[in-house]
Amino acid sequence: MHQAAPSSVARPRARRPPTRSSTPTPALASNPMPSAPPAPAAPTPTAPAARSTATTCSSLTRSCSPPARPTTTPPEDYAAFSNGKTIDYTAGTTRFAPNILDQGMCGSCWTQAAATSIFGQIRKIKGANFPDQLLPSRQAIMDCAPGGDARGEGEVGRGCEGGNTPAALQWLQNVAIPTDTAYPYREVDHVCRIDQVPSDQVYPAGLITGVKIVPQYDEDALLHALETVGPISIVVCAGLEGFQGSNDRVQSTSKKCTDDQLDHAVTLVGAGVDGITGEEYWLVQNSWSYKWRDSGYIRIKRNAGNQYGVASLAAYPVLDASKIPFSTQ
């Protein structure tokens, strides 16, 4: 059965915490968003017609209206899956995830997760040595995704104010995507400039043929998808205790992550069992630089009541391999 995305999920927009130290930061249990200084002032050029400058939130702590949900192709029939083995898409011949990204003080987690999940599928097809420089452009997704009308209808994302990763993947089915090198990340909003990128530095429209949503709250289904598909985009409650930093090898919280608290898009890149504590874990790749927690990663306790909402909104793109234009030979 197709699982629709929850209708009450806030637009993920968490910024990286201000500290760049590798020392664990204190939990922010009373604040649903990481504390951060204001994002750098963005230029104020006239936005293209496809991009609205209106926003439904005026600060980091004010909740945003949920964006429109994409129509997704039905997922395959997931069977309960658990065999105890380690899955890791960060190293070796299965290094499908890109290097750790840094979104800075811009709430662009949704674009970071979208680009990472697309790249994970590309690298699964082309091989682990496919270069990180060919990551789909995060800035292009930020600049060009529809912002929707005043009521949020048709919204995909609003740059540094947040967005919806599954909706972005759906929108990108019909859009050419420059590489991150050709259209680099700037950490602020700009006018869409895709038409200025040379055609030989762009993934063509049609690269993404569909978007699949993993059955909601089902950790067995999520594990099955992770092993059979590769890196998966997920959304978590980054404001719950322990996520920002702790000394725990495998992170967990006594607080429940509800759909309206989901505020930060990240990428699921592995799963396993900790060799010391014996705890089952999810390996999650963040976009708050390699100086955050364990070199940019966090292990979240698995099969323990959907910790931090890891299985609340998981999605991945389906690609047409013939539309990948770049060769590494």
C-alpha positions as CSV (number, residue, x, y, z in Angstrom):
1,M,0.0,0.0,0.0
2,H,1.1,3.5,-0.8
3,Q,1.9,5.5,2.3
4,A,1.1,9.2,2.1
5,A,3.4,11.7,3.8
6,P,1.9,13.1,7.0
7,S,0.0,16.3,6.4
8,S,1.1,18.0,9.7
9,V,4.9,17.9,9.1
10,A,6.5,21.4,9.4
11,R,8.8,22.6,6.7
12,P,12.3,21.3,7.6
13,R,14.6,24.3,7.9
14,A,17.0,23.6,10.8
15,R,20.2,25.5,10.5
16,R,23.6,24.3,11.7
17,P,24.3,25.2,15.3
18,P,26.7,28.1,15.6
19,T,29.5,26.2,17.2
20,R,32.1,24.7,14.8
21,S,33.8,22.7,17.6
22,S,33.9,18.9,17.6
23,T,33.1,19.0,21.3
24,P,29.6,17.7,22.0
25,T,27.1,20.6,22.3
26,P,24.4,20.6,25.0
27,A,21.0,19.3,24.1
28,L,18.3,21.9,23.2
29,A,15.3,20.0,24.6
30,S,13.3,23.2,25.2
31,N,13.9,24.6,21.7
32,P,12.6,22.8,18.6
33,M,15.3,24.4,16.4
34,P,19.1,24.8,16.9
35,S,20.0,28.3,18.2
36,A,21.8,30.2,15.6
37,P,22.6,33.8,14.6
38,P,20.6,35.3,11.7
39,A,21.6,34.0,8.3
40,P,23.7,36.3,6.1
41,A,21.7,39.0,4.4
42,A,20.7,37.8,0.9
43,P,20.7,40.0,-2.2
44,T,17.3,41.4,-3.1
45,P,17.0,41.0,-6.9
46,T,13.7,40.5,-8.6
47,A,12.8,36.8,-8.3
48,P,11.7,34.9,-11.3
49,A,8.0,34.2,-11.8
50,A,8.3,30.6,-10.7
51,R,9.6,31.5,-7.3
52,S,7.6,33.3,-4.7
53,T,9.3,35.5,-2.1
54,A,6.4,35.2,0.3
55,T,7.0,33.2,3.4
56,T,4.7,31.7,6.1
57,C,7.3,32.0,8.9
58,S,9.2,34.9,10.2
59,S,11.7,33.4,12.6
60,L,13.4,30.1,13.4
61,T,11.1,29.3,16.3
62,R,7.8,30.1,14.6
63,S,6.2,27.0,13.0
64,C,5.6,27.0,9.3
65,S,2.5,25.8,7.4
66,P,3.2,22.4,5.8
67,P,4.1,22.5,2.2
68,A,2.1,20.7,-0.5
69,R,2.9,17.0,-0.7
70,P,4.0,15.4,-4.0
71,T,2.2,12.6,-5.7
72,T,4.5,9.6,-5.4
73,T,4.6,6.3,-7.2
74,P,3.6,3.4,-5.0
75,P,6.5,1.8,-3.2
76,E,7.3,-1.9,-3.7
77,D,5.9,-4.4,-1.3
78,Y,8.2,-4.2,1.7
79,A,8.6,-7.3,3.7
80,A,9.8,-7.3,7.3
81,F,13.6,-7.4,7.1
82,S,16.3,-7.8,9.6
83,N,19.4,-9.9,9.3
84,G,21.8,-8.2,11.8
85,K,24.4,-7.3,9.2
86,T,26.0,-3.9,8.8
87,I,25.0,-1.6,6.0
88,D,27.3,1.3,5.3
89,Y,27.2,3.7,2.3
90,T,30.0,5.9,3.6
91,A,33.1,3.8,2.7
92,G,34.6,1.2,0.5
93,T,32.9,-0.2,-2.6
94,T,29.5,0.9,-1.3
95,R,30.5,4.6,-0.7
96,F,27.4,5.9,-2.4
97,A,26.9,8.9,-0.1
98,P,28.9,12.1,-0.9
99,N,31.3,13.7,1.5
100,I,29.8,15.5,4.5
101,L,28.2,18.8,3.4
102,D,27.9,22.0,5.3
103,Q,24.7,24.0,4.9
104,G,26.0,26.8,7.2
105,M,23.5,29.2,8.8
106,C,21.0,28.7,6.0
107,G,18.0,26.5,6.6
108,S,18.6,24.5,3.4
109,C,18.7,21.0,4.9
110,W,15.9,20.0,2.5
111,T,18.2,20.8,-0.5
112,Q,21.2,19.1,1.1
113,A,19.1,15.9,1.6
114,A,17.6,16.0,-1.9
115,A,21.0,16.4,-3.6
116,T,22.5,13.7,-1.4
117,S,19.7,11.1,-2.1
118,I,19.9,11.8,-5.8
119,F,23.7,11.5,-5.8
120,G,23.5,8.2,-3.8
121,Q,21.4,6.7,-6.5
122,I,23.7,8.0,-9.2
123,R,26.8,6.6,-7.5
124,K,25.1,3.3,-6.9
125,I,24.7,3.1,-10.7
126,K,28.0,4.6,-11.8
127,G,30.2,3.3,-9.0
128,A,31.7,4.5,-5.7
129,N,34.4,6.5,-7.5
130,F,31.9,8.8,-9.2
131,P,33.3,12.2,-8.2
132,D,31.7,14.4,-5.5
133,Q,32.1,17.4,-7.8
134,L,29.2,16.0,-9.8
135,L,26.8,16.2,-6.9
136,P,23.5,17.8,-8.1
137,S,23.5,21.5,-7.3
138,R,22.0,22.3,-3.9
139,Q,21.9,26.0,-4.7
140,A,20.0,25.5,-7.9
141,I,17.3,23.6,-6.0
142,M,17.2,26.4,-3.5
143,D,17.0,29.2,-6.1
144,C,14.6,27.6,-8.5
145,A,12.1,25.5,-6.6
146,P,8.6,26.9,-6.6
147,G,7.8,28.8,-3.4
148,G,4.0,28.5,-3.9
149,D,1.3,31.1,-3.4
150,A,0.4,33.0,-0.2
151,R,-1.4,29.9,1.1
152,G,1.5,27.6,0.4
153,E,-0.3,25.9,-2.5
154,G,2.3,24.5,-5.0
155,E,5.1,25.0,-2.5
156,V,8.3,23.0,-2.8
157,G,10.7,25.2,-0.8
158,R,11.7,28.7,0.2
159,G,15.4,28.7,0.1
160,C,17.0,29.3,3.5
161,E,13.6,29.4,5.1
162,G,13.1,25.6,4.6
163,G,11.4,23.2,2.2
164,N,10.2,19.7,1.5
165,T,12.6,17.1,0.2
166,P,10.0,14.7,-1.3
167,A,8.3,17.6,-3.0
168,A,11.7,18.8,-4.3
169,L,12.5,15.3,-5.7
170,Q,9.0,15.3,-7.4
171,W,9.5,18.7,-8.9
172,L,13.0,17.8,-10.2
173,Q,11.5,15.1,-12.4
174,N,10.8,17.8,-15.0
175,V,13.8,20.0,-14.4
176,A,17.4,20.0,-15.6
177,I,19.8,19.9,-12.6
178,P,23.3,21.6,-12.8
179,T,26.2,20.1,-11.0
180,D,27.3,21.6,-7.7
181,T,30.6,22.7,-9.3
182,A,28.8,24.5,-12.1
183,Y,26.3,26.1,-9.8
184,P,28.0,26.2,-6.3
185,Y,26.4,26.5,-2.9
186,R,26.3,30.1,-1.6
187,E,24.5,29.7,1.7
188,V,22.0,32.5,0.8
189,D,19.1,32.8,-1.6
190,H,19.6,34.0,-5.1
191,V,17.7,34.4,-8.3
192,C,17.4,31.2,-10.4
193,R,20.3,31.0,-12.9
194,I,20.0,27.5,-14.4
195,D,19.8,28.9,-17.9
196,Q,23.3,30.3,-17.5
197,V,24.9,26.9,-16.9
198,P,26.5,25.2,-19.9
199,S,24.5,22.2,-21.1
200,D,27.5,19.8,-20.6
201,Q,27.4,20.5,-16.9
202,V,23.8,19.6,-16.3
203,Y,21.8,16.5,-15.6
204,P,18.9,16.5,-18.0
205,A,15.2,16.7,-17.1
206,G,13.9,13.2,-16.8
207,L,16.8,11.9,-14.8
208,I,14.3,11.3,-11.9
209,T,11.4,9.1,-13.0
210,G,9.6,8.8,-9.7
211,V,9.7,9.3,-6.0
212,K,8.9,6.6,-3.5
213,I,7.8,7.0,0.1
214,V,8.7,4.3,2.6
215,P,5.8,3.1,4.7
216,Q,5.5,5.6,7.6
217,Y,6.8,4.7,11.1
218,D,7.9,1.2,9.8
219,E,11.5,0.6,10.8
220,D,11.6,-2.9,9.2
221,A,10.4,-1.3,5.9
222,L,13.0,1.4,6.2
223,L,15.8,-1.1,6.8
224,H,14.7,-3.1,3.8
225,A,14.7,0.0,1.7
226,L,18.1,1.1,2.9
227,E,19.7,-2.2,1.9
228,T,17.9,-2.6,-1.4
229,V,17.9,1.0,-2.6
230,G,20.8,2.9,-1.0
231,P,20.9,6.2,0.9
232,I,17.4,7.4,1.9
233,S,16.2,10.9,2.6
234,I,14.6,11.2,6.1
235,V,13.3,14.0,8.4
236,V,14.1,14.1,12.1
237,C,13.2,16.0,15.2
238,A,16.6,17.7,15.6
239,G,15.4,19.7,18.6
240,L,14.9,16.7,20.9
241,E,17.4,16.1,23.7
242,G,20.7,14.5,22.7
243,F,20.6,15.1,19.0
244,Q,22.8,18.2,19.0
245,G,25.5,16.4,21.0
246,S,26.2,13.9,23.8
247,N,28.8,11.3,24.7
248,D,26.5,8.4,23.9
249,R,27.8,5.9,21.2
250,V,24.2,5.3,20.1
251,Q,21.8,8.2,20.6
252,S,18.3,7.9,22.0
253,T,15.8,10.1,23.7
254,S,12.9,9.5,26.1
255,K,10.9,12.2,24.2
256,K,8.6,11.2,21.5
257,C,9.0,12.8,18.1
258,T,5.6,13.9,16.7
259,D,5.0,14.8,13.1
260,D,4.6,18.5,13.9
261,Q,8.1,18.5,15.4
262,L,9.9,17.1,12.3
263,D,12.2,20.0,11.4
264,H,15.4,18.8,9.9
265,A,16.1,16.8,6.7
266,V,19.1,14.4,6.7
267,T,20.2,11.2,4.9
268,L,20.1,7.7,6.2
269,V,23.3,6.0,5.1
270,G,23.7,2.9,7.2
271,A,22.6,0.5,9.9
272,G,24.2,-2.0,12.2
273,V,24.8,-3.1,15.8
274,D,27.3,-1.3,18.0
275,G,30.2,-3.6,18.9
276,I,30.5,-2.3,22.4
277,T,27.0,-1.6,23.6
278,G,25.2,-4.2,21.5
279,E,22.6,-1.6,20.5
280,E,21.0,-1.6,17.0
281,Y,21.5,1.7,15.3
282,W,20.8,3.8,12.3
283,L,23.7,5.7,10.7
284,V,22.6,9.2,9.7
285,Q,24.6,11.7,7.7
286,N,23.9,15.4,8.6
287,S,24.8,18.6,6.7
288,W,26.3,20.5,9.6
289,S,29.9,20.0,8.5
290,Y,32.4,17.2,9.5
291,K,33.0,19.0,12.8
292,W,29.6,18.0,14.1
293,R,29.4,15.0,16.4
294,D,31.1,12.0,14.9
295,S,32.7,13.6,11.8
296,G,29.3,14.7,10.6
297,Y,27.4,11.5,11.5
298,I,25.1,10.4,14.3
299,R,24.1,6.9,15.3
300,I,20.4,6.8,16.3
301,K,19.0,3.8,18.2
302,R,17.1,1.5,16.0
303,N,13.9,-0.5,16.8
304,A,13.3,1.6,19.8
305,G,10.1,3.4,19.1
306,N,11.1,5.4,16.0
307,Q,13.7,7.5,17.8
308,Y,13.9,11.1,16.6
309,G,11.3,10.2,13.9
310,V,13.8,8.4,11.6
311,A,10.9,6.4,10.0
312,S,8.3,9.2,9.9
313,L,9.0,10.6,6.5
314,A,11.5,8.6,4.4
315,A,11.8,9.0,0.6
316,Y,14.1,8.3,-2.3
317,P,14.2,9.1,-6.1
318,V,14.0,6.5,-8.9
319,L,16.5,7.3,-11.7
320,D,16.8,6.6,-15.4
321,A,20.4,5.4,-15.7
322,S,20.5,6.4,-19.4
323,K,20.0,10.1,-18.4
324,I,23.3,10.3,-16.4
325,P,25.5,12.2,-18.9
326,F,28.9,12.1,-17.1
327,S,31.5,9.3,-17.5
328,T,34.4,8.8,-15.2
329,Q,36.3,6.5,-17.6
